[in-house]
């Protein structure tokens, strides 16, 4: 035990106490290691790889073992992503580097971050589709019967039907195969679609955070199959009416 602790101390000796404290705070806010590393670097708080954060947690470096509870994937040990892993090619994929720069300014409505939330056991039977506007943080979300491209598109069409065309400018996804229907979405909704870089979840940071809010109501053990759409929309409404410091709304 002493030898292992000594090895861990040497292994992470370049990581300052201040940086570890910042990482802990952001993990408590349900930010994933991938997300918080990108955010911290952009905010000038230093550079640390998400793999290092995972390793520190599983090595219990500076009592970080308890932060395993905040990880979305709760394995007993870290499983590194192999280079051979592929999520499949997406036809006519356009990268995030081509998205209009104004989307990052968060000054206009209509730039959306999109994702899915899986229920218990990753069965793929009934999942949650989420779309969040970067400027207003407004959430559009609904239940899908499965994770197929056609079903994701069906739910998305229904969610955006009442949204004015002026509020449909761009939409960005991760690289999951369920978003292969992005061209149909683009054509029908008259919206430009883009994709983040592989394993760069912080490029959809707001969506990741919002999915965490949904998880507060429906943890990973939730079976979405027994959830009624009207009950789920009540939760969406609660999330949309939360006071937001970033929107200069008063917080009691």
C-alpha positions in Angstrom: 0.0 0.0 0.0 2.8 2.5 0.9 4.7 1.6 -2.2 1.7 2.2 -4.4 1.0 5.6 -2.8 4.7 6.6 -3.2 4.5 5.6 -6.9 1.3 7.6 -7.4 2.9 10.7 -5.7 5.8 10.6 -8.1 3.5 9.9 -11.0 1.4 13.0 -10.6 4.0 15.3 -8.9 3.7 17.8 -11.8 0.0 18.4 -11.1 -0.4 21.3 -8.7 -2.6 21.3 -5.6 -4.5 24.2 -7.0 -5.2 22.4 -10.3 -6.4 19.3 -8.4 -8.8 21.5 -6.3 -10.2 23.0 -9.5 -10.7 19.6 -11.1 -12.5 18.3 -8.0 -14.8 21.3 -8.0 -15.7 20.8 -11.6 -16.3 17.1 -11.2 -18.7 17.9 -8.4 -20.6 20.1 -10.9 -20.9 16.9 -13.1 -18.4 18.1 -15.7 -16.8 15.1 -17.4 -13.0 14.9 -17.4 -13.0 15.4 -21.2 -15.2 18.5 -20.8 -13.4 20.2 -17.9 -9.9 19.8 -19.4 -10.9 21.8 -22.5 -12.7 24.4 -20.4 -9.8 24.9 -18.0 -7.3 25.3 -20.8 -9.5 27.9 -22.6 -9.9 29.8 -19.3 -6.2 29.9 -18.8 -6.2 27.7 -15.7 -3.6 25.3 -16.9 -3.4 22.2 -19.0 -4.1 18.7 -17.9 -5.2 15.7 -19.9 -8.5 13.9 -19.2 -6.6 10.6 -19.1 -4.5 12.0 -16.2 -7.7 12.9 -14.4 -9.1 9.4 -14.8 -5.8 7.9 -13.6 -5.7 10.1 -10.5 -9.3 9.1 -9.6 -8.7 5.4 -10.0 -5.3 5.7 -8.2 -7.1 7.7 -5.4 -4.4 10.4 -5.7 -5.0 13.0 -3.0 -8.3 11.3 -2.0 -9.7 11.6 -5.5 -11.1 8.1 -5.4 -14.5 9.4 -4.1 -14.9 11.4 -7.3 -15.5 8.1 -9.2 -19.2 8.7 -8.3 -19.3 11.7 -10.7 -18.0 9.7 -13.7 -20.6 8.8 -16.3 -18.9 5.4 -16.8 -18.2 3.9 -13.5 -15.7 1.1 -14.2 -13.5 -0.4 -11.5 -10.5 0.7 -13.4 -9.7 3.0 -16.3 -10.1 1.5 -19.8 -8.2 3.5 -22.3 -9.8 4.2 -25.7 -7.8 2.2 -28.3 -6.9 3.7 -31.7 -8.6 0.8 -33.4 -12.0 1.8 -32.0 -14.3 3.4 -34.6 -17.8 4.7 -34.4 -18.3 4.4 -38.2 -18.0 7.0 -40.9 -20.7 9.7 -41.2 -21.5 10.6 -44.8 -20.7 14.2 -45.7 -19.6 15.0 -42.2 -18.6 18.7 -41.6 -16.3 19.4 -38.7 -16.8 22.0 -35.9 -13.9 24.1 -37.3 -16.3 25.1 -40.1 -19.1 26.3 -37.9 -19.6 30.1 -37.9 -17.5 31.7 -35.2 -20.5 33.6 -33.9 -21.8 30.4 -32.4 -19.1 30.5 -29.8 -20.0 34.1 -28.8 -23.4 33.0 -27.5 -24.9 36.3 -28.6 -27.6 35.0 -30.9 -30.3 32.4 -30.6 -30.3 29.4 -33.0 -27.0 27.5 -32.4 -27.8 24.1 -30.9 -25.8 21.3 -29.3 -27.3 17.9 -29.7 -27.0 14.5 -28.1 -28.8 11.4 -26.7 -29.1 10.0 -23.2 -29.2 6.3 -22.7 -31.3 4.4 -20.1 -30.4 1.5 -17.9 -28.1 -1.3 -19.2 -27.6 0.7 -22.5 -30.3 -1.4 -24.1 -31.1 1.3 -26.6 -34.8 0.8 -26.1 -36.3 4.2 -25.5 -33.7 7.0 -25.1 -33.7 10.7 -24.6 -32.9 13.1 -27.4 -31.5 16.5 -26.3 -31.0 19.8 -28.1 -29.7 22.9 -26.2 -29.4 26.4 -27.5 -26.0 27.9 -26.8 -27.1 31.4 -26.1 -30.4 31.0 -24.2 -29.6 27.5 -22.8 -33.1 26.5 -23.8 -33.6 22.8 -23.9 -35.6 20.8 -26.4 -35.9 17.1 -25.4 -38.0 14.1 -26.1 -38.2 10.4 -25.9 -37.2 8.2 -28.8 -38.2 4.5 -29.2 -34.7 3.5 -30.1 -31.3 4.9 -31.2 -31.8 4.5 -35.0 -31.1 7.4 -37.4 -34.8 7.6 -38.5 -36.1 7.6 -35.0 -33.7 10.3 -33.8 -34.7 12.4 -36.8 -38.4 11.9 -36.1 -38.2 13.1 -32.6 -36.0 16.1 -33.6 -38.4 17.1 -36.3 -41.3 17.1 -33.8 -39.2 19.1 -31.3 -38.2 21.8 -33.8 -41.6 22.1 -35.5 -42.8 25.0 -33.2 -39.3 26.7 -33.3 -39.2 29.7 -35.6 -36.8 29.4 -38.6 -34.8 32.4 -37.4 -33.9 30.3 -34.3 -32.6 27.4 -36.4 -29.1 28.3 -37.6 -26.6 25.5 -36.7 -26.7 22.2 -34.9 -23.7 20.2 -33.7 -23.4 16.5 -32.8 -20.9 14.0 -31.6 -19.8 11.3 -34.0 -22.4 8.6 -33.2 -24.0 6.7 -36.0 -27.4 7.8 -34.9 -26.6 11.2 -36.4 -26.0 9.9 -39.9 -29.3 11.4 -40.9 -27.9 15.0 -40.4 -28.4 15.8 -44.0 -32.2 15.1 -43.8 -32.3 17.3 -40.7 -30.5 20.0 -42.4 -32.8 20.0 -45.4 -36.1 19.8 -43.5 -35.2 22.2 -40.7 -33.1 24.5 -42.9 -30.2 24.3 -40.4 -26.5 23.8 -40.9 -25.1 20.7 -39.2 -21.6 20.1 -37.8 -19.7 17.5 -35.8 -17.2 17.8 -32.9 -13.8 16.1 -33.0 -13.8 12.5 -31.8 -13.6 12.3 -28.0 -13.8 16.1 -27.6 -17.0 16.2 -25.6 -16.1 19.7 -24.2 -16.9 21.0 -27.7 -20.5 20.4 -26.7 -20.0 21.4 -23.1 -23.4 23.0 -22.6 -25.1 19.9 -23.9 -23.0 17.7 -21.6 -23.9 19.8 -18.6 -27.6 19.8 -19.5 -27.6 16.0 -19.8 -26.2 16.0 -16.3 -29.2 18.0 -15.2 -31.5 15.4 -16.7 -29.5 12.7 -14.9 -30.4 14.4 -11.6 -34.0 13.5 -12.3 -33.3 10.2 -14.1 -30.1 8.5 -13.0 -28.4 5.8 -15.0 -30.6 3.1 -13.5 -33.7 4.6 -15.0 -35.7 2.5 -17.5 -37.0 5.2 -19.9 -39.4 2.6 -21.4 -41.8 3.1 -18.5 -41.5 6.9 -18.6 -44.5 8.8 -20.1 -43.7 11.7 -22.5 -45.9 14.1 -20.6 -44.1 13.4 -17.3 -40.8 13.8 -19.0 -41.8 17.2 -20.5 -42.6 18.4 -16.9 -38.9 17.8 -16.1 -37.8 19.6 -19.3 -39.9 22.5 -18.2 -38.3 22.6 -14.8 -34.9 22.6 -16.3 -35.8 25.4 -18.6 -37.0 27.5 -15.7 -34.0 27.1 -13.5 -32.3 30.5 -12.6 -29.1 30.8 -14.5 -26.2 33.0 -13.2 -24.7 33.0 -16.7 -28.0 34.6 -18.0 -27.9 37.3 -15.3 -30.9 35.8 -13.7 -31.4 36.1 -9.9 -30.6 33.0 -7.9 -32.3 32.7 -4.5 
